[in-house]
Amino acid sequence: MPQHKFLPFYIIDEVFSQIPQSDVATIAACSQTSKSFRVKMQKQLFEFIKLDLSLISYTNTSGDTIQYCFTLGDISGNNRAQQLLWALTTNPDLASYVHMLRLTSTLHAPSLPHRDDSPLPGPYNPTILEILPLLSNLKLFSFNANPHAILPDYSFFSPRLRTTIRNLLLRNRNSILSISITTAKLFPSKILARLPKLKALSIISLSKHRLPVTERLTSTNPPSQIRPAYLRIQSSSMHDYQTLINLVDLLQPDNASGTPPLVSFSHLATLCLDSADATREITKSLINATYPEILSNLSIRAPNEGMY
């Protein structure tokens, strides 16, 4: 009787691991070859998700006050976000396979036309706001922007978007290791301080102000510290020295409340300072806050006045 010979699974697993994550067609074909391959290939396909989104502005009127707000919508002709939402809701197991999520805010035209007589077109519900609540196993979260789509303040985003991102980070606080948020200046520092496993952080700067009432953390869960091993301070097209002064202030204890610094460089092994807002005093303060026995990599690309 002829004997059938099978390749050991670890060899098949190694072959599959060589398929680029961007080669969706091959991964999909492999997942349909056998039920035993399906979960493996689904995990590989959904591990890293990248979505380009449209930055949409609208006005929010409260009494006599008119405020401009921003949210994120699907890009015209790009239904990737809608396809992802369909997949995650059709098969909820897929959401647990998403370990890395990269959002990019762009100035591309949104998929829905903007109307002057309405803040947003019809009963508009951005797809991304339905996707984020489904994710609970993230290790990396990136929220960046094309250069001309960077906002001067994170609070310019709509309250619902900010709340959804806040809930996403806190829901994944025991798994998330890396965060990059350069789509706006002044991201709320107290949210990041609630992420105990955060090791790598890329920012423009942080806000030292109290969170809005709708986003405030409860008194039973006070913030601890932001203690990254890797920190990259990035630049934006809008120069504002105050944004980095906020970061320097966060490295100091709050004498008014008697609380320790919200940011600590006690674990910082790599510091990359790539900001046009870094003056000599700011650069000196950041370096002085590091621990020489811990810091092993220092990269500074600041204006000339920040180097002397």
N, C-alpha and C positions, 0 to 999 in steps of 0.2 A: 504494500500500500504506500503510495507517495505521501510524504510528510510535508505539511505546509510549514513554511518558515516565516516568522514575523520579525520585523525589526524591533529591538527593544524600545520602549516608549521614550527613554531618555534621549535616544538618538533622534527620534521624530521630534521631540521637544526642542532639541538643539537646532534642528533644521528650521522649524517654525520660528524660532527666536531670531533667525537671520533675515526674516522678511521685514522690510522697513514698515514702520507704522503708517507711513503715508501711502503705502501700496494697498489701498482699500480693496481693490478688485481681487488681488491674490488672497488676501486674508478672508474675504467673503467666500471665495471659491473653496478654500481649505475647510472653512467651517461647515460647508454643505457636503463635504466628502464623506464625513462620518460623524455620528452623534458623539463619539468619543473625542473628536477634535473640536466640537462646537464651542464648548465652554472655554477651552484654552484660547481659541482664536478670538472669541468675543472679549475676553479679558485683554488680549493684546490690542484689539481694535478700539476699545473704549478707555484704555488706561490714560491716554493723553488726548484731551479735547481742546481744540483751538477754534474760537469764534471771533470773527470780525463783525462789529456792530456799528450801527449808525448813531452818532450823537445828535439827539433831537432836542431842540429848545422849545419852550412854551412859556406862557405867562400865567402866573398864579396870582389872582386878585383877591385881596382881603381888605374889605372896606375901601379906603382911598389909596391903599398901598398896592403897587404892582411889582411883583417880583419875578425875575426870569429864573426858570428852573430847567434842568436838563435830565433826560432819561436816555435809555439805550433801546433802539429798535432794530428790527431786521433790515438788512441792506436790500435795496431794490435788485431783483434778479438773483438773490442769494437766499436759498431756503434751507441752508445747513442747520440753523437753529431750530426751525420747525421740524426737520427730519429727526434731529436729536431728541426733541421733546416727544415726538411720536414713539420713537424707539424706547425711551425710558419709561413712558407710561404704559406701553404695550407689554413690555417685559421689565418689571421693576427690579429684577436681579441685576440688570445692566448698570444701574446707578451705582451699585457698590463697587463696580469695576473701575469707575472714574477716579483716578488718583491725582491727576494733574489737570488743572483747568486754566486756560489762558484766554482772557478777554482783551480785545483791542478796540478802543473807541476810535472811530474814524469820522471823516466828514463826507463820506459817501451818502448819496441820496437814500432816504428811507424807503421801505417797500410800500408804505401808505402815504398818499399825498397829504401835505400839510395845509390846513384851512385857516384862514385869518379869523374866522368867526368862532373858532373853537380851540381850546388849549391843545388838544390832540384829536386826531381824526376819529370821530365816532366813539364807540365804547372801546377805545384802544387799550389793549392789555399786552405790553411787551412780552415776547416769548421768553426772554431771559429771566423774567420774574417768575415764570412758571417752572423753569429748569432748575434754578438755584435751590429751591426748597427740597428737591429730590436727592441732593447730593449729601452724603454723610460719611464719606471715607476718603476725603481729600488729604493729600500730603503736600501739594503745591497749589497755590492760588496766585495768579498773575492778573492784574487789572491795569493795563497800560494804555497808551494813546499815541496816535500819530502826532508829530510835533505841534501842529497847529490845532489839535483838538484837546490840548491840556487845559484844564480849568484852573483859575487862580485860587479856588478854595473848594475843598471837598463838599462843603455844605451847599454848593450850588446844585448838586444832584438832588433829584426829587426825594422827599422823605421816604417814599415807599422803596425806592432803589437802595437808599442808605440802610434802611431797616432790614431789607432782604439780605444785603451783603453782611451786615452785622450778625444776623442770625446764622448765616452760612458759616462765618468764621467761628462763632461760639459753639455751634453744633459740631464742628470738626476740631475743637480745641485739643483733643487728646490724640490727634493724628497729624495735624498740619505741622510741617517742618520748615516750609519756605514760603515767603510772601513777597510779592513785588507789586507795589501800588504807586504808579507814577502818572496816573491819569489826571491827578489833581494835587495841588499842594495841601498841606495841613490835614493829613488823615488823622482821625481821633486816636490818640496814643493809648487811651485807657482800654480800647478794644484789644489792641495788640498785647497789652500787658496781661490779658486773660488767657494767653495761649502759652502754656507751660513748656511745650516741646519746640517752640519756634527757634530755629537755628540760623536761618538765613533771611535777611531783610533788605529789600531795595526800596528806597523812598526818595521823594524830593525833600520833604520835611514833615514834621508832626505838629499837630495842634496841642497846645498846652491848656486850652480852655475847657471848661466844664461842658459835658455833653448836653445836647438839648434834652428837654424833659422827656420827649417821646423815645429817646434812645439811651437814657441814663441807666447805668448798671445798678442793680439792687444793692442795698447796704449790707445784705447778708453774704454777698459775693464781692468783696472789695477787690480792686485791681492789685496785682502784685508788681512785677517788674518786667521790663523788656530787656532781655539779656542775650543778644544774638552772638553767635560765633563768627558770623559773616555779616558785614554791613556795607552797603553801597549807597552813597548819597548822590543822587543824580541831579542833573541840571534841567532847567526848562527854559523856554524862550522868554519868560517873563521874570526879570530880575527883581528880587526883593530880599534884601539882606535880613529882614526880620524873620523870615521863615527858618533860617538856620539858627538865629538867636534863640528861637523857641526850643530847638533841640538842645542847645547848650544849657538853657535853663532847666530842661527836664533831667539833666545829669546832676542837678543840685537838689538837695532835700528841700521840701516845702516847709519853711520855718513857721508859716502861719498855722498850718494844720499839724505840724510835727511828724509828717510822714516822710519816709525815705525817698530818694530819687526814683522817678518812674522809669528812667532808663539807666542801665548800668553797663559798663564796658568790661566787667569782671571776667567775662567769658570770651571777649572779642579777640579772635586770632587774625582776622583779615578786615582791614578798613580801606575802602576805596572811596576817596573823596573826589568826585567828578562834578563839581558845581561852580557855576559862575558867581554864586552868591557867597563864596567862601573868602572872607577877608583874612588878613593876617591874624587878627585877634581870634576870629572864629576857628581858624585852622589850628592855632596854638591851643585853644581851649579843648578842642576835640582830641588832639593828640595827648594832651596832659591827662585826659580822663581815661586813657588806656592803661593797661598793666604791662610793663615791659617784659615780664616773665611769661605772659600769655600771648601778646601780639607778635606774630611772625611774618605778616605781610602787610605792607603799607604802600598804597598807591595814591598819589595826589596829582590831580590834573585840574588845578584851580588857576584863576588869573594871577598875573605876576605879583600883584599886591598881596595875594594870599600865601606867597612862598617866602617872603622875606620879613 
